[in-house]
Amino acid sequence: MTGLGLMALCLWGAACAKTIVVEIPPRIDLQPFQTIGIVEFYSTSPNATDALNQLATQKFMSEIQGAQPQVRFLELGPEAQVLHSVGRERLDLEALKAIGKKYGVSSIFTGVYVISDVKPSLSIGGGLSSLNVAAAVNISLVSKHWDTNTGATIWTDSSHGQWNVAGFHKEADRPGSISISNPGDYYGQYIEQLDYAVTDSFRPHYQRRTVPKQ
């Protein structure tokens, strides 16, 4: 085919096609569940707080309900409190069944996050041409969705991230620059980002597609 023929074919294709945006449903639909229990998220890290636990839980629910507005949550409180209410010491099969019976939920969400200590790093350029010192914090979040009738894990996912909280940069014959922040002031923002990432399975997505014009 000649160059003119190819060009004409391309122009014809462009004229006879259009681009549409298609909604891709969430990979996991929570609508079949009448009411879902949620145990307050917690952390095993000493630098976590009750306020962060509540924030992690509330943001998680907000992300899911923003994507699937019909989902109804029953907030059960901290894990220790929930287990005490059903006379159990750990979240095992019998505890899940007892929670389901007591609170009338067929499934529950749980979540745990870990905040690392601030970790420094050092890099030196060739011939001592530059010096970079940084400090970062790592946070990971794991969430699970449990069936209270069988104890089976319906869904689980995790997300993690690293954020720089301090840094120093120096090049030869130039003044150095330094940046410092208190990581505790930003933990909430970091955890919100992880909540958004870990709830991706419950969120619809959108894709552009080219289709023939009718």
C-alpha positions as CSV (number, residue, x, y, z in Angstrom):
1,M,0.0,0.0,0.0
2,T,1.3,3.4,-0.9
3,G,2.0,6.1,1.7
4,L,-1.0,8.1,0.5
5,G,-3.1,4.9,0.9
6,L,-1.9,4.4,4.4
7,M,-2.6,8.1,5.3
8,A,-6.1,7.8,3.8
9,L,-6.7,4.6,5.8
10,C,-5.6,6.3,9.1
11,L,-7.7,9.3,8.4
12,W,-10.7,7.1,7.7
13,G,-10.1,5.2,10.9
14,A,-9.9,8.4,12.9
15,A,-13.1,9.6,11.4
16,C,-14.9,6.4,12.0
17,A,-13.8,5.8,15.6
18,K,-14.4,7.6,18.9
19,T,-12.9,7.4,22.3
20,I,-15.1,6.5,25.3
21,V,-14.4,6.2,29.0
22,V,-15.5,2.8,30.4
23,E,-16.0,2.2,34.1
24,I,-14.4,-1.0,35.4
25,P,-16.3,-2.3,38.4
26,P,-14.4,-2.9,41.7
27,R,-12.6,-6.3,41.9
28,I,-14.4,-6.9,45.1
29,D,-18.1,-6.0,45.6
30,L,-19.1,-5.6,49.3
31,Q,-22.8,-5.1,48.5
32,P,-23.8,-8.7,49.3
33,F,-22.8,-8.1,52.9
34,Q,-25.6,-6.6,54.9
35,T,-23.6,-5.1,57.7
36,I,-19.8,-5.4,58.1
37,G,-18.1,-5.1,61.4
38,I,-14.8,-3.3,61.7
39,V,-12.3,-3.6,64.6
40,E,-10.3,-0.5,65.3
41,F,-6.9,-0.7,63.5
42,Y,-3.9,-0.8,65.8
43,S,-0.2,-0.7,65.7
44,T,2.6,-2.6,67.5
45,S,4.9,0.4,67.3
46,P,5.6,2.4,70.5
47,N,5.3,5.7,68.6
48,A,1.7,5.0,67.5
49,T,-1.2,6.7,69.4
50,D,-4.9,6.1,69.9
51,A,-5.6,9.0,67.6
52,L,-3.6,7.4,64.8
53,N,-5.5,4.1,65.4
54,Q,-8.8,5.9,65.0
55,L,-7.6,7.9,62.0
56,A,-6.4,4.7,60.2
57,T,-9.8,3.1,60.8
58,Q,-12.0,6.0,59.9
59,K,-10.0,6.7,56.7
60,F,-10.2,3.1,55.7
61,M,-14.0,3.1,56.0
62,S,-14.2,6.5,54.2
63,E,-12.3,5.2,51.2
64,I,-14.6,2.1,50.9
65,Q,-17.8,4.0,51.4
66,G,-16.6,6.6,48.9
67,A,-16.3,3.9,46.3
68,Q,-19.3,1.8,47.4
69,P,-21.7,4.1,49.2
70,Q,-24.2,1.3,50.2
71,V,-21.7,-0.4,52.4
72,R,-22.7,-0.3,56.1
73,F,-20.1,-0.6,58.8
74,L,-20.6,-1.4,62.5
75,E,-17.7,0.0,64.5
76,L,-16.8,-2.6,67.1
77,G,-14.0,-0.7,68.9
78,P,-10.5,-1.8,69.8
79,E,-9.6,-5.5,69.4
80,A,-9.0,-6.1,73.1
81,Q,-12.4,-4.7,74.0
82,V,-14.1,-6.8,71.3
83,L,-12.5,-10.0,72.4
84,H,-13.3,-9.2,76.1
85,S,-17.0,-8.8,75.1
86,V,-17.1,-12.3,73.8
87,G,-14.9,-13.9,76.4
88,R,-12.0,-14.7,74.1
89,E,-8.3,-13.9,74.4
90,R,-7.3,-13.9,70.7
91,L,-9.0,-13.5,67.3
92,D,-9.4,-17.2,66.4
93,L,-12.2,-19.1,64.8
94,E,-14.3,-19.3,68.0
95,A,-13.8,-15.6,68.6
96,L,-14.9,-14.7,65.0
97,K,-18.1,-16.9,65.4
98,A,-18.9,-15.3,68.7
99,I,-18.4,-11.8,67.3
100,G,-20.7,-12.6,64.4
101,K,-23.4,-13.9,66.7
102,K,-23.1,-11.1,69.3
103,Y,-23.0,-8.2,66.9
104,G,-25.0,-9.6,63.9
105,V,-22.2,-9.3,61.4
106,S,-21.3,-11.9,58.8
107,S,-17.8,-10.5,58.3
108,I,-15.3,-8.1,59.9
109,F,-12.4,-6.0,58.8
110,T,-9.2,-5.8,60.9
111,G,-6.0,-3.9,60.3
112,V,-2.6,-3.4,61.8
113,Y,0.1,-0.9,60.8
114,V,3.8,-0.6,61.8
115,I,5.9,2.5,62.0
116,S,9.6,2.1,61.9
117,D,12.2,4.0,63.7
118,V,13.8,6.9,61.7
119,K,16.6,5.3,59.7
120,P,19.6,7.4,58.5
121,S,21.5,6.8,55.2
122,L,24.7,8.3,53.8
123,S,26.0,8.6,50.3
124,I,29.3,10.2,49.1
125,G,30.0,11.3,45.5
126,G,33.1,10.2,43.7
127,G,36.2,12.1,44.9
128,L,34.2,13.5,47.8
129,S,32.4,15.8,45.3
130,S,29.2,15.6,47.2
131,L,27.7,14.4,50.5
132,N,24.1,13.3,51.0
133,V,22.7,12.4,54.4
134,A,19.0,11.5,54.7
135,A,16.7,10.1,57.3
136,A,13.5,8.2,56.5
137,V,10.6,6.5,58.2
138,N,8.8,3.4,56.8
139,I,5.2,2.6,57.5
140,S,3.3,-0.6,56.5
141,L,-0.4,-1.4,56.7
142,V,-2.0,-4.8,56.5
143,S,-5.8,-5.3,56.5
144,K,-8.0,-8.5,56.4
145,H,-11.6,-9.2,55.8
146,W,-12.8,-12.3,57.8
147,D,-15.9,-14.5,57.4
148,T,-17.4,-14.8,60.9
149,N,-19.2,-18.0,60.1
150,T,-16.2,-20.0,58.9
151,G,-13.2,-18.0,60.0
152,A,-11.9,-17.9,56.5
153,T,-10.0,-14.9,55.2
154,I,-12.1,-13.4,52.4
155,W,-9.6,-10.7,51.4
156,T,-6.3,-9.4,52.5
157,D,-3.9,-6.7,51.2
158,S,-1.1,-4.6,52.3
159,S,0.6,-1.4,51.4
160,H,3.8,0.3,52.6
161,G,5.8,3.5,52.0
162,Q,8.9,5.3,52.9
163,W,9.0,9.0,53.5
164,N,12.1,11.3,54.1
165,V,11.9,13.3,57.2
166,A,15.4,14.9,57.2
167,G,18.2,15.5,54.8
168,F,21.5,17.3,54.3
169,H,23.1,17.9,50.9
170,K,26.6,19.4,50.3
171,E,28.5,19.8,47.1
172,A,32.2,20.8,47.0
173,D,32.8,24.5,47.3
174,R,29.0,25.2,47.8
175,P,27.0,25.8,51.0
176,G,25.1,22.8,52.3
177,S,21.4,22.6,52.6
178,I,19.4,20.9,55.3
179,S,15.8,19.9,55.8
180,I,14.2,18.6,59.0
181,S,10.7,17.7,59.9
182,N,9.1,16.0,62.9
183,P,7.8,12.7,61.5
184,G,5.1,12.5,64.2
185,D,3.4,15.6,62.6
186,Y,3.0,13.7,59.3
187,Y,2.1,10.1,60.4
188,G,-1.6,10.8,59.8
189,Q,-0.9,11.9,56.2
190,Y,1.2,8.9,55.6
191,I,-1.3,6.4,57.0
192,E,-4.1,8.0,54.9
193,Q,-2.0,7.4,51.8
194,L,-1.6,3.7,52.8
195,D,-5.4,3.4,53.4
196,Y,-6.0,4.7,49.9
197,A,-3.6,2.2,48.4
198,V,-4.8,-0.8,50.3
199,T,-8.5,-0.2,49.4
200,D,-7.9,-0.2,45.7
201,S,-9.7,-3.5,45.2
202,F,-13.0,-1.9,46.3
203,R,-12.7,1.1,44.0
204,P,-14.0,1.3,40.4
205,H,-11.5,2.3,37.7
206,Y,-11.8,4.0,34.4
207,Q,-10.3,3.2,31.1
208,R,-10.2,5.0,27.7
209,R,-11.2,2.8,24.8
210,T,-11.5,3.5,21.0
211,V,-14.6,2.1,19.4
212,P,-16.1,2.4,15.9
213,K,-18.7,5.2,15.5
214,Q,-22.2,4.0,15.0
